[in-house]
């Protein structure tokens, strides 16, 4: 599996405005082969949670309900997701990361390091979504550190 090497840590403060507006990760040029994992570090539901639609374009937004440490998997590339104003007295801390199945890595255009949709990124250049940069590669017995190790395994 290819995995986001630097997961995001997010804080949604109690009684504060929503820090994230509705978006799909495709809006930020992520590959459509990504799957998101979101892990709250408190029990969540309602306004302190992350909200999403059940499938791309469904518009049936709902708050994820999860207990401390549970991982929520969703298709953030195509499904709108966001936060709402946190009306609770609890601050939510969570982390999230994206993965690409090993069988999808070549289709995602990551092996060659092509920029997504042929666009260059102003802050990080065309290497933004490359393997061994944005993404690491994990095998059953540990992380593969370079392309030669992946090729040796038939990845």
C-alpha positions as CSV (number, residue, x, y, z in Angstrom):
1,X,0.0,0.0,0.0
2,X,1.1,3.6,-0.6
3,X,0.5,5.8,2.4
4,X,0.6,9.5,3.2
5,X,3.9,9.8,5.0
6,X,2.9,12.8,7.1
7,X,-0.7,12.3,8.4
8,X,-2.7,15.5,9.3
9,X,-3.5,16.4,12.9
10,X,-6.6,18.5,13.2
11,X,-8.1,20.4,16.1
12,X,-11.7,21.5,16.2
13,X,-12.1,23.8,19.2
14,X,-15.2,23.8,21.4
15,X,-17.7,26.5,20.7
16,X,-15.8,27.6,17.5
17,X,-16.5,28.1,13.9
18,X,-15.9,25.3,11.4
19,X,-12.2,25.3,10.3
20,X,-12.9,23.3,7.1
21,X,-15.4,24.1,4.4
22,X,-17.1,21.5,2.1
23,X,-14.7,20.0,-0.4
24,X,-13.6,16.9,-2.2
25,X,-9.9,16.0,-2.2
26,X,-10.1,16.0,-6.0
27,X,-10.5,19.8,-5.6
28,X,-6.9,19.7,-4.3
29,X,-5.6,17.4,-7.1
30,X,-5.4,14.2,-5.1
31,X,-5.5,11.0,-7.1
32,X,-9.0,9.4,-7.4
33,X,-7.3,6.1,-6.2
34,X,-6.9,7.4,-2.7
35,X,-9.0,6.3,0.3
36,X,-9.2,8.4,3.4
37,X,-8.9,7.2,7.0
38,X,-10.0,9.6,9.8
39,X,-9.3,8.8,13.4
40,X,-10.8,11.0,16.2
41,X,-9.0,11.0,19.6
42,X,-12.3,11.5,21.5
43,X,-15.8,10.0,21.0
44,X,-17.5,12.0,18.3
45,X,-20.9,12.6,16.8
46,X,-22.8,15.7,15.8
47,X,-21.1,19.1,15.5
48,X,-17.6,18.1,16.8
49,X,-17.3,15.4,14.2
50,X,-16.4,15.3,10.5
51,X,-19.3,15.3,8.1
52,X,-19.6,13.7,4.7
53,X,-21.9,12.4,2.0
54,X,-22.3,8.6,1.6
55,X,-21.3,8.6,-2.1
56,X,-20.1,11.2,-4.6
57,X,-22.9,13.6,-5.4
58,X,-25.4,12.1,-2.9
59,X,-25.8,15.3,-0.9
60,X,-26.9,13.1,2.1
61,X,-24.5,14.7,4.6
62,X,-24.1,13.1,8.0
63,X,-21.7,13.3,10.9
64,X,-19.4,10.4,11.4
65,X,-20.1,8.6,14.7
66,X,-16.9,7.1,16.1
67,X,-15.4,6.2,19.5
68,X,-12.0,7.2,20.6
69,X,-9.4,5.7,18.3
70,X,-11.8,4.1,15.8
71,X,-10.8,4.6,12.2
72,X,-13.5,5.9,9.7
73,X,-12.8,5.0,6.1
74,X,-14.4,7.1,3.4
75,X,-13.8,8.2,-0.2
76,X,-12.7,11.8,0.4
77,X,-11.6,12.2,-3.2
78,X,-15.2,12.2,-4.6
79,X,-17.4,12.7,-1.5
80,X,-17.8,16.2,-0.1
81,X,-16.7,16.4,3.5
82,X,-16.4,19.2,6.0
83,X,-16.9,20.3,9.5
84,X,-19.7,22.4,11.0
85,X,-19.5,24.9,13.8
86,X,-18.6,23.0,17.0
87,X,-21.5,23.7,19.3
88,X,-20.2,21.4,22.0
89,X,-18.1,22.0,25.1
90,X,-15.5,19.5,23.8
91,X,-12.5,20.1,21.6
92,X,-12.0,17.4,19.0
93,X,-8.5,16.3,18.1
94,X,-8.2,13.9,15.2
95,X,-5.7,12.7,12.6
96,X,-6.3,11.6,9.0
97,X,-4.2,10.0,6.3
98,X,-4.7,8.8,2.8
99,X,-3.7,5.5,1.2
100,X,-3.6,4.0,-2.3
101,X,-3.9,0.2,-2.7
102,X,-0.8,-1.4,-4.1
103,X,-2.7,-2.7,-7.1
104,X,-3.8,0.9,-7.9
105,X,-0.5,2.7,-7.5
106,X,0.5,2.3,-11.2
107,X,-2.9,3.5,-12.3
108,X,-2.7,6.5,-10.0
109,X,0.3,7.8,-11.9
110,X,2.5,7.9,-8.8
111,X,5.3,5.5,-9.8
112,X,6.6,7.9,-12.5
113,X,5.9,10.9,-10.4
114,X,3.6,12.6,-12.9
115,X,1.9,15.6,-11.5
116,X,-1.9,15.0,-11.1
117,X,-3.9,16.2,-14.1
118,X,-0.7,17.6,-15.6
119,X,-0.7,20.5,-13.2
120,X,2.4,21.8,-11.4
121,X,2.0,22.8,-7.7
122,X,3.1,26.3,-6.8
123,X,4.5,25.4,-3.4
124,X,6.0,22.0,-3.9
125,X,6.6,21.5,-7.6
126,X,5.6,18.5,-9.7
127,X,6.8,16.0,-7.0
128,X,3.9,16.8,-4.7
129,X,2.2,13.4,-5.0
130,X,5.2,11.1,-5.7
131,X,6.1,7.9,-4.2
132,X,9.0,8.2,-1.6
133,X,7.9,11.8,-1.2
134,X,4.3,12.5,-0.3
135,X,3.7,8.7,-0.2
136,X,5.6,6.0,1.4
137,X,5.2,2.3,0.4
138,X,4.5,-0.4,3.0
139,X,4.7,-4.1,2.4
140,X,3.6,-6.8,4.8
141,X,7.0,-6.9,6.5
142,X,7.8,-3.2,6.6
143,X,8.4,0.0,4.6
144,X,10.0,-0.2,1.2
145,X,12.4,2.8,1.0
146,X,13.0,3.1,-2.8
147,X,11.9,2.1,-6.2
148,X,14.4,-0.8,-6.5
149,X,12.9,-2.4,-3.4
150,X,9.4,-2.1,-4.9
151,X,10.5,-3.6,-8.3
152,X,12.2,-6.4,-6.5
153,X,8.9,-7.3,-4.9
154,X,6.9,-6.9,-8.2
155,X,5.2,-3.8,-6.9
